[in-house]
Amino acid sequence: MNPAGRASDPSAASSPRPLRRLIAARPVAAFLVIAIALTWVALILSIALLGNAVPGILAELLILLGTAVLVTRTADGKPGVRSLFRQTVRWRVGAGWYVAAVLALPALTVLVAAATGTFHQPTDGWATLAGSYLLNTLIVGALLGNIWEELAWTGVVQRRLMERYGLLTGSLLTAIPFALIHLPLAFADKGFGATAWPDVALAWGVLLVFAPLFRLMVGIAYLGTGQSLLIVALLHASFNASEQTKLAVFDGAWQQIAAATVLLVVLALLRKFRTLTAEAGHGAAVAG
């Protein structure tokens, strides 16, 4: 008997609450609703009240991480959370993946700039530029930020969508909310009142072009490395560190997108080649 004198109902006590059942049944939808809503609030308040998007971006990382753990814990239990975090330290992949994740994008960006006549020598020399790039990629980017961001986007959202719809469709579906959550950043430099709408439209247009390319590139890297979020984080950080304001050796803003497109094509072709080779090997084994 309970204090009220009524018999306890074991089935009612053990049954999950409606909200938990909803999250467990629709983990991706639950993640997107919670993470995007809270991130928008954080970014908008940060830009409007502080005139600086950095506090909002830091809050976004905490929101993404917290929501990823909440959704995974509810849907998959503690083993699912442990599996998710193990992917962040999955470092035993081929050396080529580290080259692709850390060096390919800046090298391709410089080559695109050189081929199009928009390249110029670094003001402070190549050694300073290389040190700054590695700091922004390995420490500021991957370790402090992108590995936790991709734990949420790749480890929770894109993984589930790719398992259900395949690499291409799952990646493109992930690109939609990935772009949506970043829309307020178009106002980061000047604030909501001073940012011209043509500038906003341009920023949003670049984001909408970039997001599908990037999520597909991430999907190929994630599957190709056996679900290594470490490589995905390095790739994300490398892209961020290859932009004009950090890799200051070219004029314009499109070379980075062009370089990412080239890398995506190369990774897709390599993935196709490996698939065909594996199928041929399997067919030969069966025939033998």
C-alpha positions in Angstrom: 0.0 0.0 0.0 1.2 3.5 -0.7 0.8 6.5 1.7 -2.6 7.3 0.2 -3.8 3.8 0.9 -4.0 2.7 -2.7 -2.2 -0.3 -4.2 0.7 0.6 -6.4 0.4 -0.2 -10.1 3.8 -1.8 -11.2 2.9 -1.5 -14.9 2.2 2.2 -14.5 5.4 2.8 -12.5 7.6 1.0 -15.1 6.0 2.5 -18.2 7.8 5.5 -19.7 6.3 8.9 -19.6 4.6 10.2 -22.7 7.4 12.6 -23.5 10.1 9.9 -23.2 8.0 7.6 -25.4 7.8 10.4 -28.0 11.5 11.1 -27.9 12.3 7.4 -28.1 10.0 6.9 -31.1 11.1 10.0 -33.0 14.7 10.8 -31.8 15.7 12.8 -34.9 12.6 15.0 -34.8 12.9 15.5 -31.0 16.6 16.5 -31.4 15.8 19.0 -34.1 12.9 20.7 -32.3 14.8 21.0 -29.1 18.2 21.9 -30.5 17.1 24.4 -33.2 14.6 26.2 -30.9 17.1 26.7 -28.0 20.0 27.6 -30.4 17.9 30.2 -32.1 17.0 31.8 -28.8 20.7 31.7 -27.7 22.0 33.2 -31.0 19.3 35.9 -31.3 19.7 37.0 -27.7 23.5 37.0 -28.0 23.5 39.1 -31.2 20.7 41.4 -30.1 21.7 42.1 -26.5 25.5 41.6 -26.6 26.3 42.5 -30.1 28.4 39.4 -30.3 27.6 36.0 -31.6 30.3 34.2 -29.7 28.4 33.6 -26.5 25.5 32.2 -28.6 27.8 29.9 -30.5 29.3 28.6 -27.2 25.7 28.1 -25.9 24.9 26.2 -29.2 27.7 23.7 -28.5 26.3 23.0 -25.1 22.8 22.7 -26.4 23.8 20.3 -29.2 25.8 18.2 -26.8 23.1 18.1 -24.1 20.3 17.4 -26.6 22.4 14.6 -28.3 22.9 12.9 -24.9 19.3 13.3 -23.9 17.9 11.9 -27.1 20.4 9.1 -27.3 19.9 8.1 -23.6 16.2 8.1 -24.1 16.2 6.1 -27.4 19.2 3.8 -26.9 19.9 3.8 -23.2 23.3 4.1 -21.5 25.0 1.7 -24.0 23.9 4.1 -26.8 25.5 7.0 -25.1 28.7 5.1 -24.5 28.8 4.0 -28.1 28.3 7.6 -29.3 31.2 9.0 -27.2 33.5 6.1 -28.3 33.2 7.4 -31.8 34.9 10.7 -30.8 38.1 8.8 -30.0 38.0 6.3 -32.9 41.4 7.2 -34.3 42.6 3.9 -35.8 41.8 4.8 -39.4 44.0 4.9 -42.5 46.6 7.6 -42.7 45.0 8.8 -45.9 41.9 9.9 -43.9 44.0 12.2 -41.7 45.6 13.7 -44.8 42.2 14.3 -46.3 40.7 15.7 -43.1 43.5 18.0 -42.2 45.5 19.0 -45.3 43.2 18.4 -48.4 41.0 21.5 -48.1 43.6 24.1 -47.5 45.8 22.6 -50.2 42.9 22.5 -52.7 41.8 26.0 -51.7 45.3 27.4 -52.4 45.4 25.5 -55.7 42.0 26.9 -56.8 43.2 30.4 -55.9 46.4 30.0 -57.8 44.6 28.6 -60.9 42.2 31.5 -60.9 44.7 34.3 -60.3 43.3 35.2 -56.8 46.2 33.9 -54.8 48.7 36.1 -53.0 51.6 35.4 -50.6 50.8 35.3 -46.9 51.7 38.6 -45.2 53.5 37.0 -42.2 55.1 34.1 -44.0 54.2 30.5 -44.6 55.4 29.2 -41.2 53.1 31.6 -39.3 50.2 30.8 -41.6 50.7 27.0 -41.1 50.9 27.4 -37.3 47.8 29.5 -37.2 46.0 27.0 -39.5 46.9 24.0 -37.4 46.0 25.8 -34.2 42.6 26.7 -35.6 42.0 23.2 -37.0 43.4 20.9 -34.3 42.7 22.8 -31.0 40.3 25.7 -31.4 38.2 23.9 -34.1 38.2 20.1 -33.6 39.1 19.6 -30.0 37.1 22.5 -28.4 34.2 22.8 -30.8 33.6 20.7 -33.9 33.9 17.3 -32.3 31.0 18.1 -30.0 29.0 19.7 -32.8 29.5 16.6 -35.0 28.7 14.3 -32.1 25.3 15.7 -32.4 24.8 16.3 -36.1 26.7 13.2 -37.5 26.4 10.9 -34.5 22.8 11.4 -33.8 21.0 13.0 -36.8 22.9 12.0 -39.9 23.7 8.5 -38.8 20.1 7.7 -38.2 19.0 9.3 -41.4 21.6 7.5 -43.4 20.7 4.2 -41.8 17.1 4.7 -42.9 17.5 6.4 -46.3 21.1 5.8 -47.4 24.1 8.0 -47.7 22.9 10.5 -50.3 19.4 11.1 -49.1 20.3 10.9 -45.4 23.1 13.5 -45.9 20.9 15.9 -47.9 18.1 15.6 -45.3 20.6 16.5 -42.6 21.7 19.5 -44.6 18.3 21.1 -44.2 18.2 21.5 -40.4 22.0 22.0 -40.4 21.5 25.1 -42.5 18.4 26.2 -40.6 20.1 26.3 -37.2 22.8 28.6 -38.6 20.5 31.2 -40.2 20.8 33.8 -37.4 24.6 34.0 -37.9 23.9 36.1 -41.1 23.3 39.0 -38.7 26.4 38.3 -36.5 28.7 41.1 -37.8 26.4 44.1 -37.8 23.3 43.0 -35.7 19.7 42.7 -36.7 19.0 46.4 -37.4 22.1 47.3 -39.4 22.5 44.2 -41.6 21.3 44.8 -45.2 18.9 42.2 -46.5 20.9 41.6 -49.7 23.8 40.7 -47.5 21.6 38.4 -45.5 20.3 36.8 -48.7 23.8 36.2 -49.9 24.9 34.6 -46.6 21.9 32.4 -46.6 22.5 31.4 -50.3 26.1 30.4 -49.6 24.9 28.4 -46.6 22.3 26.6 -48.6 24.8 25.7 -51.3 27.5 24.7 -48.8 25.3 22.6 -46.4 24.5 19.7 -48.8 28.0 19.5 -50.1 29.5 19.5 -46.7 27.0 17.0 -45.2 27.6 14.6 -48.1 31.3 14.9 -47.6 30.9 14.3 -43.9 28.7 11.2 -44.6 31.4 9.7 -46.9 34.1 10.3 -44.3 32.0 8.9 -41.4 31.1 5.7 -43.2 34.5 5.3 -44.7 36.3 5.5 -41.4 33.9 3.1 -39.6 32.0 5.9 -37.8 35.0 8.0 -36.6 33.6 11.3 -35.3 37.3 12.4 -34.8 37.9 12.4 -38.5 34.6 14.2 -39.2 35.5 16.9 -36.6 38.9 17.4 -38.2 37.3 17.8 -41.6 34.8 20.3 -40.2 37.5 22.2 -38.4 39.7 22.2 -41.5 36.9 23.7 -43.6 36.4 26.5 -41.1 40.1 27.2 -40.9 40.4 27.3 -44.7 38.1 30.4 -45.1 39.5 33.7 -46.3 39.8 35.4 -42.9 42.0 32.6 -41.6 43.8 31.2 -44.6 44.6 34.6 -45.8 46.3 33.9 -49.1 43.4 34.5 -51.6 40.9 37.2 -52.5 37.2 36.3 -52.5 35.0 33.8 -50.7 34.2 31.2 -53.3 37.5 29.3 -53.6 36.8 27.4 -50.3 33.5 26.1 -51.7 35.2 25.1 -54.9 37.9 23.2 -53.0 35.3 21.4 -50.9 33.4 20.4 -54.1 36.6 18.9 -55.6 37.3 17.0 -52.4 33.8 15.7 -52.3 34.1 14.4 -55.9 37.4 12.7 -55.1 36.0 11.1 -51.9 32.9 9.9 -53.8 35.0 8.4 -56.6 37.2 6.6 -54.1 34.2 5.3 -52.3 32.7 4.0 -55.5 36.0 2.4 -56.5 36.3 0.6 -53.1 32.7 -0.6 -53.5 33.3 -2.0 -56.9 36.6 -3.6 -55.8 34.8 -5.2 -52.9 32.0 -6.5 -55.0 34.4 -7.9 -57.6 36.4 -9.6 -54.8 33.2 -11.1 -53.4 32.1 -12.3 -56.8 35.4 -14.0 -57.4 35.3 -15.7 -54.0 31.8 -17.0 -54.7 32.8 -18.2 -58.2 35.8 -19.9 -56.7 
